[in-house]
């Protein structure tokens, strides 16, 4: 979490999920299942855009992998399951 993200949470433009709402997922280290490859596809969706921290292409490495995939899995569990199954094949 950085200052910019905290400011956005406090002013209401970003949100946090309660621990009781999240659906954690364990994603293996597959090249096709990376934050870099999936961020553009999922971060623009209105359901999760408010939960994604402000990230520029230079700061992509700062986006926590576990957080990203947990948020995606919370809102799109079927798609996340399909992605993981495809990567395992």
C-alpha positions as CSV (number, residue, x, y, z in Angstrom):
1,X,0.0,0.0,0.0
2,X,1.3,3.4,-0.9
3,X,0.3,7.0,0.1
4,X,-1.6,7.5,-3.2
5,X,-3.7,4.4,-2.7
6,X,-4.5,5.3,0.9
7,X,-5.6,8.8,-0.3
8,X,-7.8,7.2,-2.9
9,X,-9.4,4.9,-0.3
10,X,-10.1,7.8,2.1
11,X,-11.6,10.0,-0.6
12,X,-13.8,7.1,-1.8
13,X,-12.4,6.6,-5.3
14,X,-10.9,3.2,-4.3
15,X,-12.2,0.5,-1.9
16,X,-10.9,-2.4,0.2
17,X,-12.6,-5.8,0.6
18,X,-13.4,-7.2,4.0
19,X,-11.5,-10.4,4.9
20,X,-14.8,-12.3,5.1
21,X,-15.6,-11.3,1.4
22,X,-12.4,-12.5,-0.2
23,X,-11.8,-15.9,-1.9
24,X,-8.1,-16.6,-1.8
25,X,-6.5,-18.6,-4.6
26,X,-3.2,-20.2,-5.0
27,X,-1.8,-19.5,-8.5
28,X,1.3,-21.4,-9.7
29,X,4.2,-19.7,-11.4
30,X,3.2,-20.1,-15.0
31,X,4.3,-17.5,-17.7
32,X,0.7,-17.1,-19.0
33,X,-0.7,-16.6,-15.5
34,X,1.1,-13.5,-14.5
35,X,0.0,-10.1,-13.3
36,X,1.7,-8.5,-16.3
37,X,-0.4,-10.6,-18.7
38,X,-3.7,-10.4,-17.0
39,X,-3.7,-6.9,-15.4
40,X,-5.0,-5.1,-18.5
41,X,-7.8,-7.6,-19.0
42,X,-9.1,-7.5,-15.4
43,X,-8.2,-4.1,-14.0
44,X,-10.5,-2.2,-16.4
45,X,-13.6,-4.2,-15.3
46,X,-15.8,-1.9,-13.1
47,X,-16.4,-4.7,-10.6
48,X,-12.7,-4.8,-9.6
49,X,-11.3,-1.5,-10.8
50,X,-12.1,0.2,-7.5
51,X,-10.1,-2.4,-5.6
52,X,-7.0,-2.1,-7.8
53,X,-4.3,0.2,-6.6
54,X,-3.1,2.9,-9.0
55,X,-0.4,1.2,-11.1
56,X,1.7,2.6,-13.9
57,X,3.6,0.4,-16.3
58,X,6.8,1.4,-14.4
59,X,5.4,0.3,-11.1
60,X,3.8,-3.0,-12.4
61,X,6.3,-5.0,-10.3
62,X,5.0,-3.3,-7.1
63,X,1.5,-4.8,-7.6
64,X,1.2,-7.7,-5.2
65,X,0.6,-10.9,-7.1
66,X,-1.3,-12.6,-4.3
67,X,-3.6,-9.5,-3.8
68,X,-4.3,-9.2,-7.5
69,X,-5.3,-12.8,-8.0
70,X,-7.3,-12.8,-4.8
71,X,-9.4,-9.8,-6.0
72,X,-9.8,-11.4,-9.4
73,X,-10.9,-14.7,-7.9
74,X,-13.3,-13.0,-5.5
75,X,-15.2,-11.5,-8.4
76,X,-14.6,-13.9,-11.2
77,X,-14.0,-17.4,-9.7
78,X,-15.0,-19.3,-12.8
79,X,-12.7,-17.3,-15.1
80,X,-9.8,-17.7,-12.6
81,X,-10.5,-21.4,-12.4
82,X,-10.4,-21.7,-16.2
83,X,-7.2,-19.8,-16.4
84,X,-5.5,-22.0,-13.8
85,X,-6.8,-25.2,-15.4
86,X,-5.5,-24.0,-18.8
87,X,-2.1,-23.3,-17.4
88,X,-1.9,-26.7,-15.7
89,X,-2.5,-28.4,-19.1
